[in-house]
Each structure stands twice: as C-alpha cells, then as structure tokens.
Amino acid sequence: MIVDGIERVLPETQGLVQRTLVLRDQLLPPKVEQTRETPAWDISLNGIPILYPGYIAPTLEMTSGRSEIWRAVNTAGGAMFDLQLLYDDIPQPLRIVSLDAVPTNSQNSKRRGTPITLTN
C-alpha cells in the first residue's frame, strides 16, 4: 500500500518526480553451486535481478540537480536491505522524509515533519 499526501505535510515535496522501488528476494538459479558462503536468495529491484556473486545493482537515470521522491518497498520475506545512492562510486546524501508513511520527526504525524539527511 502506498500512502499519498506527503506534500501536505512537507510542501517542499510538491511536484517532485516520484518512483517506487520494489525490493524482493528470489530463489537462486539451480546452476549456482551451493557452498557455506552461498546465500539462500538472490534479490531484485523492480523485477531486475541483482544476482550472486556480483550483486551488481541496476542504474537509475536521473536529471542532474532535480530532486525525486523514492518510495522503497521491502517485499522480501526475510531480508533487510541497506540502501545507498552512489554517483561515480561516491556515496551521496539521502533525505528521508518519511518512514512507514509517517513523516520523519513528526511525532506520529501530530506535527509537521522534518527530513533527516543520511549518507551511508
């Protein structure tokens, strides 16, 4: 479920391009040799496989200097994901505006939220 309305709480998000990033786990192909180090699952982003052992993530094309809202959805059964935005292999800051549809620093949506900036 996607909850709309962040622009009513954080007006600076009005009119931004919005993307939904769906992360999920999937079984490894049968041809992968199973060892103690082999994970039980591969992952995918919006249906694009991110395969063991390289785990090369797909590239998202953006317009330089333009902010976007990304809704990251973890649909994996038992996996947690660390997300990172890279440009030329250099981590870039991410502004988190909400978690689980609640604006950050809003005290459960009882007041206007404030974004959190993270660089991972």
Residue frames as a rotation matrix with the C-alpha (Angstrom) as fourth column:
MET 1
0.583 0.812 0.000 0.00
0.812 -0.583 0.000 0.00
0.000 0.000 -1.000 0.00
ILE 2
-0.613 -0.710 0.347 1.29
0.706 -0.689 -0.164 3.47
0.356 0.144 0.923 -0.87
VAL 3
0.289 0.660 -0.693 0.08
0.862 -0.494 -0.111 6.37
-0.416 -0.566 -0.712 1.25
ASP 4
-0.150 -0.258 0.954 -0.14
0.729 -0.681 -0.070 9.67
0.668 0.685 0.290 -0.64
GLY 5
0.790 0.593 0.152 -0.16
0.404 -0.692 0.598 13.12
0.460 -0.411 -0.787 0.88
ILE 6
0.087 -0.830 -0.550 3.43
0.976 -0.041 0.215 13.79
-0.201 -0.556 0.807 1.98
GLU 7
-0.554 -0.313 0.772 3.19
0.591 -0.801 0.100 17.13
0.586 0.511 0.628 0.12
ARG 8
0.499 0.771 0.395 0.53
0.158 -0.529 0.834 18.30
0.852 -0.353 -0.386 2.60
VAL 9
0.889 -0.228 -0.396 2.96
0.420 0.063 0.906 17.77
-0.182 -0.972 0.151 5.48
LEU 10
-0.119 -0.963 -0.243 6.18
0.430 -0.271 0.861 18.69
-0.895 -0.002 0.447 3.65
PRO 11
0.756 0.560 -0.338 5.29
-0.011 -0.506 -0.862 21.28
-0.654 0.656 -0.377 0.99
GLU 12
0.016 -0.833 -0.553 8.86
-0.815 -0.331 0.475 21.15
-0.579 0.443 -0.685 -0.47
THR 13
-0.675 -0.232 0.701 7.98
0.077 0.922 0.380 17.71
-0.734 0.310 -0.604 -1.88
GLN 14
0.408 0.907 -0.103 5.15
0.028 -0.125 -0.992 19.09
-0.913 0.401 -0.076 -4.06
GLY 15
0.817 0.065 -0.573 5.61
-0.538 -0.274 -0.797 18.42
-0.209 0.960 -0.189 -7.75
LEU 16
-0.241 -0.963 0.124 8.63
-0.836 0.271 0.477 16.12
-0.493 0.012 -0.870 -7.36
VAL 17
-0.002 0.103 -0.995 9.02
-0.704 0.706 0.075 13.11
0.710 0.700 0.071 -9.65
GLN 18
0.181 0.138 0.974 8.01
-0.885 0.455 0.100 10.00
-0.429 -0.880 0.205 -7.70
ARG 19
-0.188 -0.278 -0.942 9.39
-0.636 0.766 -0.099 6.48
0.749 0.580 -0.320 -8.11
THR 20
0.687 0.328 0.648 8.55
-0.699 0.544 0.465 3.26
-0.200 -0.772 0.603 -6.35
LEU 21
-0.268 -0.852 -0.450 11.48
-0.810 0.452 -0.374 0.89
0.522 0.264 -0.811 -5.79
VAL 22
0.765 0.599 0.235 10.34
-0.640 0.672 0.373 -2.67
0.065 -0.436 0.898 -5.06
LEU 23
-0.407 -0.912 -0.046 12.98
-0.862 0.401 -0.309 -4.90
0.300 -0.086 -0.950 -3.48
ARG 24
0.725 0.637 0.263 12.32
-0.687 0.700 0.197 -8.62
-0.059 -0.324 0.944 -3.18
ASP 25
-0.365 -0.801 0.475 14.14
-0.673 0.579 0.460 -11.86
-0.643 -0.152 -0.750 -2.67
GLN 26
0.647 0.496 -0.580 14.08
-0.757 0.507 -0.412 -14.75
0.090 0.705 0.703 -5.12
LEU 27
0.790 -0.328 0.518 15.47
0.081 0.893 0.443 -18.24
-0.608 -0.308 0.732 -5.22
LEU 28
-0.179 -0.920 -0.349 18.98
-0.616 -0.172 0.769 -18.72
-0.767 0.353 -0.535 -6.57
PRO 29
0.401 0.261 -0.878 19.12
-0.885 0.359 -0.298 -20.33
0.237 0.896 0.375 -10.02
PRO 30
0.955 0.033 0.294 19.70
-0.136 0.931 0.337 -24.09
-0.262 -0.362 0.894 -9.84
LYS 31
0.682 -0.731 0.037 23.04
0.356 0.287 -0.889 -23.72
0.639 0.619 0.456 -11.69
VAL 32
0.276 -0.592 0.757 24.61
-0.715 -0.653 -0.249 -21.84
0.642 -0.473 -0.604 -8.72
GLU 33
-0.136 -0.432 -0.892 26.88
0.301 0.839 -0.453 -24.14
0.944 -0.330 0.016 -6.72
GLN 34
0.788 0.501 0.357 25.79
-0.218 -0.316 0.924 -24.22
0.576 -0.806 -0.140 -3.08
THR 35
-0.304 -0.857 -0.415 28.56
0.427 0.267 -0.864 -23.72
0.852 -0.440 0.285 -0.51
ARG 36
-0.079 0.230 -0.970 28.61
0.992 -0.076 -0.099 -22.47
-0.096 -0.970 -0.222 3.09
GLU 37
-0.729 -0.294 -0.618 29.18
0.301 -0.949 0.096 -18.92
-0.614 -0.116 0.780 1.78
THR 38
-0.829 0.460 0.318 26.42
0.276 -0.159 0.948 -19.03
0.486 0.874 0.005 -0.84
PRO 39
-0.755 0.628 0.187 23.34
-0.586 -0.520 -0.622 -17.05
-0.293 -0.579 0.761 0.17
ALA 40
-0.536 0.653 0.535 19.94
0.442 0.757 -0.482 -18.72
-0.720 -0.022 -0.694 0.11
TRP 41
0.533 0.837 0.125 18.45
0.642 -0.304 -0.704 -15.97
-0.551 0.456 -0.699 -2.06
ASP 42
-0.673 -0.483 0.560 19.16
0.712 -0.629 0.313 -13.50
0.201 0.609 0.767 -4.85
ILE 43
-0.204 0.633 -0.746 17.38
0.420 -0.632 -0.651 -10.18
-0.884 -0.446 -0.137 -4.88
SER 44
-0.337 0.117 0.934 15.69
0.905 -0.234 0.356 -7.99
0.261 0.965 -0.027 -7.47
LEU 45
-0.605 0.180 -0.775 14.84
0.183 -0.917 -0.355 -4.31
-0.775 -0.357 0.522 -7.83
ASN 46
0.038 0.758 -0.651 11.63
-0.709 -0.438 -0.552 -3.62
-0.704 0.483 0.521 -9.77
GLY 47
0.869 0.393 0.300 11.92
-0.152 0.790 -0.594 -7.07
-0.471 0.471 0.746 -11.31
ILE 48
0.572 -0.760 -0.308 15.54
-0.525 -0.050 -0.850 -6.59
0.630 0.648 -0.428 -12.42
PRO 49
0.867 -0.222 -0.446 17.65
0.428 0.790 0.438 -9.41
0.255 -0.571 0.780 -10.94
ILE 50
0.394 -0.816 0.423 20.64
-0.849 -0.499 -0.172 -8.48
0.351 -0.292 -0.890 -8.75
LEU 51
0.863 0.115 -0.493 22.48
-0.132 0.991 0.000 -11.77
0.488 0.065 0.870 -8.80
TYR 52
0.600 -0.683 0.417 25.03
-0.356 0.239 0.903 -13.52
-0.716 -0.690 -0.100 -6.60
PRO 53
0.203 -0.497 -0.844 28.03
0.973 0.009 0.229 -13.33
-0.106 -0.868 0.485 -6.55
GLY 54
-0.585 -0.583 0.563 28.44
0.692 -0.721 -0.027 -9.88
0.422 0.374 0.826 -8.08
TYR 55
0.080 0.762 -0.643 25.27
0.904 -0.328 -0.276 -8.20
-0.421 -0.558 -0.715 -6.80
ILE 56
-0.923 -0.366 0.116 25.51
0.374 -0.791 0.483 -5.51
-0.085 0.490 0.868 -9.49
ALA 57
-0.180 0.899 -0.399 22.58
0.485 -0.272 -0.831 -3.18
-0.856 -0.343 -0.387 -8.95
PRO 58
0.163 0.314 0.935 20.70
0.977 -0.182 -0.110 -1.59
0.135 0.932 -0.336 -11.84
THR 59
-0.874 -0.465 -0.141 21.33
0.470 -0.882 -0.009 2.07
-0.120 -0.074 0.990 -12.67
LEU 60
0.287 0.944 -0.162 18.59
0.868 -0.328 -0.373 4.63
-0.405 -0.034 -0.914 -12.16
GLU 61
-0.523 -0.430 0.736 18.81
0.747 -0.646 0.154 7.52
0.410 0.631 0.659 -14.59
MET 62
0.292 0.563 -0.773 18.07
0.816 -0.568 -0.105 10.94
-0.499 -0.600 -0.625 -13.08
THR 63
0.567 -0.094 0.818 18.15
0.470 -0.778 -0.416 14.55
0.676 0.621 -0.397 -14.22
SER 64
-0.436 -0.849 -0.297 21.09
0.784 -0.196 -0.590 16.41
0.442 -0.490 0.751 -12.71
GLY 65
-0.974 -0.071 0.213 20.09
-0.040 -0.878 -0.477 18.82
0.221 -0.473 0.853 -9.95
ARG 66
-0.161 0.984 0.078 16.48
-0.673 -0.168 0.720 17.59
0.722 0.063 0.689 -9.76
SER 67
-0.756 -0.025 0.654 15.15
-0.593 0.448 -0.669 16.04
-0.277 -0.894 -0.354 -6.55
GLU 68
-0.271 0.684 -0.677 12.88
-0.406 0.556 0.725 13.00
0.873 0.471 0.127 -6.63
ILE 69
0.062 0.346 0.936 10.80
-0.961 0.273 -0.037 11.09
-0.269 -0.898 0.349 -4.12
TRP 70
-0.463 -0.212 -0.861 11.69
-0.459 0.888 0.028 7.40
0.758 0.408 -0.508 -3.96
ARG 71
0.418 0.593 0.688 9.39
-0.906 0.327 0.269 5.03
-0.066 -0.735 0.674 -2.16
ALA 72
-0.583 -0.670 -0.460 11.46
-0.642 0.726 -0.244 1.98
0.498 0.153 -0.854 -1.23
VAL 73
0.490 0.814 0.313 9.33
-0.869 0.425 0.254 -1.09
0.074 -0.396 0.915 -0.56
ASN 74
-0.717 -0.686 0.123 10.82
-0.697 0.708 -0.114 -4.23
-0.009 -0.167 -0.986 1.00
THR 75
0.425 0.888 -0.174 8.67
-0.894 0.442 0.073 -7.12
0.142 0.125 0.982 -0.20
ALA 76
-0.376 -0.651 -0.659 11.27
-0.442 0.751 -0.490 -9.74
0.814 0.108 -0.571 0.74
GLY 77
0.553 0.653 -0.517 10.14
0.056 0.590 0.806 -12.47
0.831 -0.475 0.290 3.07
GLY 78
0.843 -0.251 -0.476 13.14
0.532 0.251 0.809 -12.42
-0.084 -0.935 0.345 5.37
ALA 79
-0.134 -0.947 0.292 15.70
0.961 -0.197 -0.197 -9.93
0.244 0.254 0.936 4.08
MET 80
0.673 0.183 -0.716 16.59
0.378 -0.918 0.121 -6.43
-0.635 -0.353 -0.687 5.17
PHE 81
0.394 -0.485 0.781 18.27
0.851 -0.129 -0.509 -4.01
0.347 0.865 0.362 2.78
ASP 82
0.011 -0.467 -0.884 20.81
0.459 -0.783 0.419 -1.24
-0.888 -0.411 0.206 3.26
LEU 83
0.714 0.301 0.633 20.16
0.700 -0.279 -0.657 1.36
-0.021 0.912 -0.410 0.58
GLN 84
-0.080 -0.796 -0.600 22.86
0.406 -0.576 0.709 3.61
-0.910 -0.187 0.369 -0.79
LEU 85
0.947 0.311 0.080 22.88
0.221 -0.448 -0.866 6.26
-0.234 0.838 -0.493 -3.51
LEU 86
0.002 -1.000 0.025 26.15
0.537 0.022 0.843 6.34
-0.844 0.012 0.537 -5.46
TYR 87
0.988 0.096 -0.120 27.38
-0.053 -0.522 -0.852 8.75
-0.144 0.848 -0.510 -8.10
ASP 88
0.415 -0.878 -0.240 30.73
-0.468 0.020 -0.883 7.78
0.780 0.479 -0.402 -9.66
ASP 89
0.137 -0.269 -0.954 31.09
0.524 0.836 -0.160 5.27
0.841 -0.478 0.255 -6.79
ILE 90
-0.909 -0.365 0.202 30.84
0.048 -0.573 -0.818 8.08
0.415 -0.734 0.538 -4.19
PRO 91
-0.344 0.819 -0.459 28.02
0.939 0.307 -0.156 7.84
0.014 -0.485 -0.874 -1.59
GLN 92
-0.659 0.252 0.709 25.54
0.049 -0.926 0.375 10.69
0.751 0.282 0.597 -1.89
PRO 93
-0.928 0.351 0.129 23.28
-0.195 -0.161 -0.967 12.07
-0.319 -0.923 0.218 0.85
LEU 94
-0.521 0.852 -0.045 19.68
0.491 0.343 0.800 10.89
0.698 0.395 -0.598 1.00
ARG 95
-0.776 0.398 0.489 16.94
-0.612 -0.661 -0.434 12.96
0.150 -0.636 0.757 2.60
ILE 96
-0.754 0.563 -0.339 14.49
0.589 0.808 0.033 10.71
0.293 -0.175 -0.940 4.41
VAL 97
-0.716 0.538 0.445 11.06
-0.489 -0.841 0.229 12.39
0.498 -0.053 0.866 4.52
SER 98
0.302 0.812 0.500 9.00
-0.950 0.212 0.230 9.54
0.080 -0.544 0.835 5.98
LEU 99
-0.893 -0.437 -0.112 9.21
-0.415 0.893 -0.172 6.01
0.175 -0.107 -0.979 7.35
ASP 100
-0.763 0.644 -0.054 6.25
0.645 0.754 -0.123 3.66
-0.038 -0.129 -0.991 7.06
ALA 101
-0.109 0.734 0.670 4.09
0.695 -0.426 0.579 6.55
0.711 0.529 -0.464 5.76
VAL 102
0.756 0.278 -0.593 4.80
0.634 -0.540 0.554 8.73
-0.166 -0.795 -0.584 8.83
PRO 103
0.675 -0.525 0.518 6.74
-0.030 -0.721 -0.693 11.96
0.737 0.453 -0.502 8.19
THR 104
-0.059 -0.793 -0.607 10.12
0.788 0.336 -0.516 11.90
0.613 -0.509 0.605 9.96
ASN 105
-0.894 -0.362 -0.265 10.30
0.436 -0.562 -0.703 13.87
0.106 -0.743 0.661 13.23
SER 106
-0.501 0.775 0.386 6.53
-0.287 -0.569 0.770 14.42
0.817 0.275 0.507 13.20
GLN 107
-0.858 0.192 0.476 5.69
-0.432 0.232 -0.872 12.60
-0.278 -0.954 -0.116 16.44
ASN 108
-0.665 0.568 0.485 3.36
0.563 0.808 -0.174 10.16
-0.491 0.157 -0.857 14.69
SER 109
-0.530 0.367 0.764 2.02
0.680 -0.353 0.642 12.81
0.506 0.860 -0.063 12.28
LYS 110
0.339 0.680 -0.650 0.83
0.927 -0.359 0.108 15.08
-0.160 -0.639 -0.752 15.09
ARG 111
0.499 -0.210 -0.841 3.01
-0.096 -0.978 0.187 17.94
-0.861 -0.013 -0.508 13.84
ARG 112
0.876 -0.207 -0.436 4.87
-0.471 -0.165 -0.867 18.93
0.107 0.964 -0.242 10.67
GLY 113
0.772 -0.613 0.169 7.78
0.526 0.765 0.372 16.61
-0.357 -0.199 0.913 9.97
THR 114
0.556 -0.697 -0.453 11.36
-0.747 -0.658 0.097 17.49
-0.366 0.285 -0.886 9.17
PRO 115
0.839 -0.256 -0.481 13.55
-0.176 0.708 -0.684 15.47
0.515 0.659 0.548 6.81
ILE 116
0.609 -0.735 0.297 16.62
-0.164 0.250 0.954 13.57
-0.776 -0.630 0.032 8.01
THR 117
0.675 -0.467 -0.572 19.72
-0.670 -0.063 -0.739 13.63
0.309 0.882 -0.355 5.79
LEU 118
0.608 -0.471 0.639 21.88
-0.153 0.721 0.676 10.49
-0.779 -0.509 0.366 5.77
THR 119
0.331 -0.569 -0.753 24.99
-0.884 0.093 -0.458 9.46
0.331 0.817 -0.472 3.87
ASN 120
0.827 0.016 0.562 25.63
-0.278 0.881 0.384 5.73
-0.488 -0.474 0.733 4.01
